[in-house]
Amino acid sequence: MIHKDETTNLLKNLVEIQSPYFQEQAVMAYAMKWLTAHGLEPRLHTYADEKVTGFHGENIYLELDGGEAGPVICLNGHLDTVPECKGWTAPVSGEKRGDRLYGLGALDMKSGCASLMTALAHFKKDHPVFRGKIKAALVSVEEGPFGLGTNALIEDGLLDDVDFCIVTEPSAGFTSRPFPTLCLGARGGYGLEVEFYGKSAHAASPELGVSAAEDMAAFVQQLRHVKYIQDPHLGQGTCCVVSMHADGGTCSVPDFACVKLFWHIVVGETPQTIAAEVEAAIQRAGVHCTYAIHFREAPSEGSRGFMPYTVDRREPMVQQFERSILRITGSQPEIAYFQSIGDFCYLGTRLHAPTIIFGASGRSFHGADEYVELDSVWRTAQVLFDFLSETMAP
């Protein structure tokens, strides 16, 4: 039996170790030590991105082989966090207040990692022989660019034979729905830039130039009229202007401007459909500049962006997972869909395996005074253990 103190104490220890993306070594070392002490055999999986970020990182990866034929189930979580933002009044390194634990990463997503780790330890202890194989990964740089950690696991072939994925992101917390909430898919997204090339002239005679700044502004206004696909589960995409830059110096018409976009998409949309909508907005804006559309450079083809996906609720393992939720919590889960991107997009589209998202409730992820509800962390661990036992135990 998993006791609540187990998940609470483990989570508190994880939150006390600061681990913004690109700085995960200390928390990885702690997790390795904890997993080893609980009878598991983790190893460090190292990777490097020499093309874009220059980052050399590591994931924790382990396999449990049951010794009998059966499904291959992947459990995935990330140990990195976003950097600390302004406005915190609670300790960033964690503080327990009633059933809440405050701290950077308490909800997103050290909560899910604590649930995953505890469930694995108990499953290993209670089921020395079982059907199939469990592959578990605690990754780095999920919050940073390109999802480098999970991308490396996929590209190195470690997850090629996976049949079903569970990502323990805080599904209830992210969707602002009550626990338990089960997410059966997510929107995808791509980052891109649109550059405008005009003609410089003196600011006293702007009519002699072609202002890249004005054309950029006209283009941005036309993004309000993008024709998005409507998905019955994911809704529709969004285009967010992340930054705009133009500078004519002291007294000149700017001859260059650049707008950076992040474009969320639903099933049926692709980089090609995004580019077509950008072209249409440029035409509507009547720009005079020449222009270029650039999707952001990526370490590899697979990490250029995040494709959207949905999972059929009738999938047998999804139904089994719902039964586990009902047994543990006494409630049917709410069904929802993530509105943003994450490692689940890679797993759900590049492995061709059904990928669900299930985790804790709380508030203020990526914001000040982030907290998680500790009962939901414990219940998540119990659901995972129950699902693995019911699915894989002989």
C-alpha positions in Angstrom: 0.0 0.0 0.0 1.3 3.5 -0.9 1.1 5.9 2.0 0.5 9.6 1.5 3.6 10.5 3.5 5.7 8.7 0.8 4.6 10.8 -2.0 4.5 14.0 0.1 8.1 13.5 1.5 9.5 12.6 -1.9 7.9 15.6 -3.6 9.1 17.9 -0.9 12.6 16.7 -1.4 12.4 17.1 -5.2 11.0 20.7 -4.9 13.8 21.7 -2.5 16.3 21.0 -5.3 16.1 23.9 -7.8 16.2 22.6 -11.3 15.4 25.1 -14.0 15.9 23.7 -17.5 19.6 23.3 -18.5 20.4 23.0 -14.7 19.0 19.6 -13.8 22.1 17.7 -12.6 21.4 18.0 -8.8 17.8 16.8 -9.0 18.8 14.0 -11.4 21.4 12.8 -8.9 18.8 12.8 -6.1 16.3 10.9 -8.2 18.9 8.3 -9.2 19.9 7.7 -5.6 16.2 7.4 -4.5 15.3 4.9 -7.3 18.4 2.8 -6.6 17.6 2.7 -2.9 14.1 1.4 -3.7 15.2 -1.6 -5.6 15.2 -0.2 -9.1 18.1 0.0 -11.6 18.1 3.4 -13.2 20.8 4.6 -15.6 21.7 8.0 -16.9 20.9 8.4 -20.6 23.1 11.2 -22.0 22.6 13.2 -25.1 23.9 16.3 -26.8 22.5 19.0 -29.1 25.5 20.5 -30.9 23.5 22.1 -33.6 21.3 24.8 -31.9 21.7 25.0 -28.1 25.1 23.4 -27.5 23.6 21.6 -24.5 24.8 18.3 -23.1 22.1 16.8 -21.0 21.0 13.6 -19.3 17.8 11.7 -18.6 17.0 9.0 -16.0 15.9 5.9 -17.8 15.0 2.4 -16.5 13.4 -0.7 -17.7 11.5 -3.4 -15.7 11.2 -6.6 -17.6 8.4 -8.9 -16.2 9.8 -12.0 -17.8 6.5 -12.9 -19.5 5.0 -11.7 -22.8 2.8 -8.6 -22.5 2.5 -4.9 -23.3 5.3 -2.4 -23.2 4.1 0.6 -21.1 6.0 3.9 -20.9 5.9 6.3 -17.9 7.2 9.8 -18.6 7.8 12.8 -16.5 10.2 15.8 -16.5 12.3 17.0 -13.5 13.2 20.4 -14.9 11.2 23.6 -14.2 10.8 27.0 -15.7 13.0 29.7 -14.2 11.8 31.6 -11.2 9.5 34.4 -12.0 8.8 37.6 -10.0 6.0 37.9 -7.5 6.6 34.9 -5.2 5.4 35.3 -1.6 5.8 31.6 -0.7 9.2 29.9 -0.6 10.3 28.9 -4.0 12.1 25.9 -2.4 8.8 24.5 -1.0 6.6 24.9 2.0 3.7 22.7 3.2 0.5 24.5 4.1 -2.4 22.2 5.0 -2.9 19.9 2.0 -0.9 22.2 -0.3 2.8 22.1 -1.1 4.1 25.4 -2.5 7.2 25.8 -4.5 8.6 26.1 -8.0 7.8 22.8 -9.9 5.6 21.5 -7.1 2.7 21.2 -9.6 4.6 21.3 -13.0 5.7 18.6 -12.7 7.6 17.2 -9.8 4.2 16.1 -8.5 3.9 13.7 -11.4 7.5 12.5 -11.0 6.9 11.8 -7.3 3.8 9.8 -8.1 5.5 7.9 -10.9 8.6 7.0 -8.8 6.5 5.8 -5.8 4.2 3.7 -8.0 7.2 2.1 -9.7 8.9 1.3 -6.4 5.8 -0.4 -5.0 5.1 -2.3 -8.3 8.7 -3.6 -8.4 8.4 -4.8 -4.8 5.0 -6.4 -5.1 5.4 -7.9 -8.6 8.8 -9.5 -9.2 7.2 -11.4 -12.1 4.6 -9.8 -14.5 3.5 -9.6 -18.1 5.4 -7.3 -20.4 7.8 -4.5 -19.8 7.8 -1.0 -18.1 10.0 1.8 -19.5 10.2 4.8 -17.3 11.9 8.1 -18.1 12.5 11.2 -15.9 13.7 13.7 -18.5 15.4 17.1 -18.7 14.7 20.2 -20.7 11.0 19.6 -21.2 10.3 23.2 -20.3 13.2 24.5 -22.4 13.5 24.5 -26.2 12.7 21.5 -28.3 11.9 19.0 -25.5 15.5 17.8 -25.8 15.3 15.0 -23.2 12.3 13.1 -24.6 13.4 13.8 -28.2 16.7 12.1 -27.5 15.1 9.0 -26.0 12.9 8.7 -29.1 15.8 9.4 -31.6 18.0 6.8 -29.8 15.4 4.2 -30.3 14.8 3.4 -26.6 11.0 3.7 -26.9 10.5 2.1 -30.3 8.5 -0.9 -29.0 6.2 1.1 -26.6 2.5 0.1 -26.8 1.0 2.7 -24.4 2.3 5.9 -22.8 1.3 7.7 -19.5 2.6 11.2 -19.0 2.0 12.3 -15.4 1.7 16.0 -16.1 -0.8 17.7 -13.8 -3.9 17.2 -16.0 -6.3 18.6 -13.5 -4.1 21.6 -12.7 -3.4 22.5 -16.3 -7.1 22.3 -17.3 -8.4 23.9 -14.1 -10.8 21.0 -13.7 -11.3 18.9 -10.5 -9.2 15.8 -9.8 -9.4 13.3 -11.4 -9.1 14.6 -14.9 -7.8 12.5 -17.8 -6.4 14.2 -20.9 -6.7 12.2 -24.2 -4.7 14.4 -26.5 -3.2 17.9 -27.0 -2.8 20.7 -29.4 0.6 20.9 -31.2 2.6 24.0 -32.2 5.4 25.5 -34.1 7.6 28.6 -33.6 8.4 30.7 -36.7 9.5 34.2 -37.8 8.3 36.4 -40.6 10.9 38.9 -41.9 10.1 42.0 -43.9 12.7 43.7 -46.1 11.9 47.3 -47.1 13.9 50.4 -48.3 15.5 52.9 -46.0 15.0 56.6 -46.4 15.3 59.8 -44.3 12.5 60.1 -41.7 11.8 63.6 -43.1 10.7 62.0 -46.4 9.3 58.6 -45.5 7.4 58.4 -48.8 10.8 57.8 -50.4 11.3 54.5 -48.5 9.4 51.3 -47.9 8.8 50.9 -44.2 9.3 47.3 -43.0 7.8 48.3 -39.6 4.5 49.5 -41.2 4.2 46.4 -43.3 4.9 44.2 -40.2 2.2 46.0 -38.3 -0.3 45.6 -41.1 0.5 41.9 -41.3 0.0 41.4 -37.5 -3.4 43.0 -37.8 -4.4 40.5 -40.4 -3.6 37.6 -38.1 -7.0 38.3 -36.5 -8.6 36.9 -39.6 -6.8 33.5 -39.8 -9.1 30.6 -40.8 -8.4 27.9 -38.2 -9.6 24.3 -38.4 -12.2 23.4 -35.8 -11.4 20.1 -34.0 -14.2 18.4 -32.0 -11.9 17.7 -29.1 -9.0 20.1 -29.3 -11.0 23.2 -30.4 -9.1 25.5 -32.7 -5.5 26.7 -33.0 -4.1 30.1 -32.0 -1.5 32.4 -33.3 0.4 34.4 -30.7 2.7 37.3 -31.5 5.7 36.6 -29.3 7.9 39.5 -30.3 8.2 42.3 -32.9 11.3 44.2 -33.9 12.1 47.1 -36.2 14.5 49.9 -35.8 15.2 52.8 -38.1 17.9 54.3 -35.9 17.7 57.9 -35.0 15.9 59.3 -38.1 15.4 56.7 -40.8 12.6 54.5 -42.3 13.4 51.0 -41.0 14.3 48.7 -43.8 14.0 45.5 -41.8 11.4 44.1 -39.4 10.8 40.8 -37.8 7.8 39.3 -36.0 8.1 36.1 -34.0 5.1 33.9 -33.7 4.1 30.8 -31.9 1.3 29.0 -33.7 -0.7 26.3 -31.9 -2.4 23.8 -34.2 -5.0 21.0 -34.1 -5.3 17.8 -36.0 -5.2 18.5 -39.8 -3.0 21.5 -39.5 0.7 21.3 -40.4 3.7 23.6 -41.0 2.4 23.8 -44.6 -1.0 25.0 -43.5 0.6 27.6 -41.2 2.7 28.9 -44.0 -0.3 29.2 -46.2 -2.2 31.2 -43.6 0.8 33.5 -43.2 1.0 34.1 -47.0 -2.8 34.8 -47.0 -2.4 37.4 -44.1 0.5 39.1 -46.0 -1.7 39.3 -49.1 -4.6 40.8 -47.1 -2.3 43.3 -45.6 -1.1 44.5 -49.0 2.5 44.7 -47.9 5.1 46.4 -50.2 8.1 44.7 -48.7 9.7 41.5 -49.8 9.5 38.9 -47.0 10.6 35.5 -45.9 9.0 32.9 -43.6 11.4 30.9 -41.4 10.4 28.1 -39.0 12.8 28.0 -36.1 15.9 26.0 -36.5 15.8 22.7 -34.6 18.3 20.0 -33.5 16.6 17.4 -35.7 13.7 16.9 -38.1 11.6 15.3 -35.4 12.1 18.3 -33.0 11.1 21.0 -35.5 7.7 21.3 -33.8 5.0 19.5 -31.9 2.2 17.7 -33.7 -1.3 17.5 -32.2 -3.0 14.3 -31.4 -6.1 12.7 -29.8 -6.6 9.2 -28.3 -9.7 7.1 -28.8 -11.5 6.7 -25.5 -12.4 3.2 -26.6 -8.8 2.0 -26.6 -8.6 -1.0 -24.2 -5.8 0.4 -22.0 -7.6 3.8 -21.8 -10.7 2.0 -20.5 -8.5 0.0 -18.1 -7.0 3.3 -16.8 -10.4 4.8 -16.3 -11.4 1.7 -14.2 -8.3 2.3 -12.1 -9.2 5.9 -11.6 -12.7 4.9 -10.5 -11.5 2.2 -8.1 -9.0 4.6 -6.4 -10.9 7.8 -6.3 -14.5 6.7 -6.4 -15.2 9.0 -9.3 -15.3 8.8 -13.1 -12.6 11.1 -14.5 -13.4 14.2 -16.4 -12.2 13.9 -20.0 -10.2 16.9 -21.3 -7.5 17.9 -23.8 -4.3 19.9 -23.3 -4.3 23.2 -25.0 -0.6 23.5 -25.3 2.5 21.5 -26.2 4.7 19.1 -24.3 6.6 15.9 -24.5 3.3 14.1 -24.8 3.0 15.5 -28.3 6.3 13.7 -29.2 5.2 10.5 -27.6 1.6 10.6 -29.0 2.6 11.2 -32.6 6.1 9.9 -33.2 5.7 6.6 -31.4 2.3 5.9 -32.8 1.2 4.7 -29.3 -1.8 5.9 -27.4 -0.6 8.6 -25.0 -2.6 9.8 -22.0 -1.9 12.6 -19.6 -2.9 12.1 -15.9 -1.8 13.9 -12.8 -2.4 16.2 -9.9 -4.4 19.3 -9.2 -3.2 22.7 -8.1 -2.7 26.2 -9.4 -0.2 28.8 -10.8 2.0 26.6 -12.9 4.7 28.8 -14.6 3.6 31.5 -12.2 4.3 32.9 -8.7 3.2 30.8 -5.6 2.8 27.6 -7.6 1.2 24.9 -5.5 0.0 21.3 -5.7 -2.8 19.6 -3.7 -1.0 16.7 -2.0 -3.9 14.3 -1.8 -4.1 14.4 -5.6 -0.4 13.5 -5.8 -1.0 10.5 -3.6 -4.1 9.4 -5.5 -2.2 9.7 -8.8 0.5 7.3 -7.5 -2.3 4.9 -6.4 -4.0 5.0 -9.8 -0.7 4.3 -11.6 0.0 1.3 -9.3 -3.5 -0.1 -9.7 -3.3 0.3 -13.5 0.1 -1.4 -13.8 -1.0 -4.2 -11.4 -4.3 -4.9 -13.2 -2.8 -4.7 -16.6 0.5 -6.6 -16.1 0.3 -8.7 -12.9 0.0 -12.4 -13.6 
